[in-house]
């Protein structure tokens, strides 16, 4: 797929699988934190600054909190949102987390 971002700009895509309490999709991640206190300060600072929707997911593989603003169903949607936000200071260091959950892991054994 063609990169919709301006010349020379790319966004890192990280694939995470089998995270608990989240659904499949593409998450627009604004920051990754190992300390919950720092994570909370980041979220509060940005919520206080305006209309900012924030939530987080914990990645037990990396022991990190991923603070994200929105979730999208496909790559095209999330890349379009990156394009819209690429000049916004809040989104300067974003990454995309592609969450994939294998539901077979949760099916009962017969």
N, C-alpha and C positions, 0 to 999 in steps of 0.2 A: 504494500500500500504506500502511496506517496505521502511523504512527510508534509503535513499542512503548516508546520511551524516555520517561522522566518528562517532565512538562510543561516546555516551554521548552528541552529538550536535543535537540540534533541531532548527527549525525555526518557529517562531510564524506566524500563518495565521490569518489575520483579514478580516472579511467579511464586505464590505461596499455596501450599495445599494442606487440606485437612485442618484448617484453623477452626476452633470451636466458636459457636455463637454468631457466625456470620454466614451470609449466603454467597453463592457464586456471583462473580461480576468483576468489574474493573473499578477500583477505588482510587480516587484522586487524593494522594497522600501528600500532606503539607509538611510533615516532620516525623522523624523517627527518634524515639526517646527510650533510654534504658531506665531512667529515673521517673517515677510517677509524679513526684512533686514538680519537676521541671515540665513534664507533660501538662499537668494541670495549669501551671502558670501560663504556658503557651496558649492553651485553649481559652482561658479567662481573658488574657490580654487581647486576643483577636475577637472574641465575642463582644467584649466591651467597646471595641473600635468600630462596630457597625454590624451590618447584616451578614453574619458569618455562621454557617451551619457547621458544627464540628462534632465528631464522635471519634472513637478510637477502637482499635482491635489489638489484642495482645498476641504476638507471635511467639509461641513457646520455643520454637526452634532457635530463634535468635535472642530470646529474652528481651524483646523490644516492643514498645507501644507504638503503633502506627496511627497517627492522628490524620483523619481524612475529612474532607469536606462533603463529598458526594460519592454515590455509587452509580455505575452505568452498566447497561446490559452487554454492550459490545465495544470493541476497540474503536470503531469509527466515532461513536458518541463521545467517548472520553477524549479522543484526540481533538475533536471539534471544540470541546470545552477548554482544553489546554490552549488552543489557538485563541479563544476569546479572552483568556486570562493571562496570556503570556506577558503583557505589559504591567500587570498588577504586581506590586512588590511582595505581597503575601504569597503569591504563587511562583516566585522566582526559583525556588529549589524543589519543586514538586517532583514526585515520581508517581508512576502508576503501579499499583499492586493488583495483579491478576489473581483473584482468589478462586481456587478450584477445590471443590469438596467432592470426595469420592463417597457417595452414599452407600456403596456396597460395604464399607467399613462398619456402618451402623445397622446393617440388617442382621436380625437374629440368625444364629446358626440352627440348622434343622437336624 
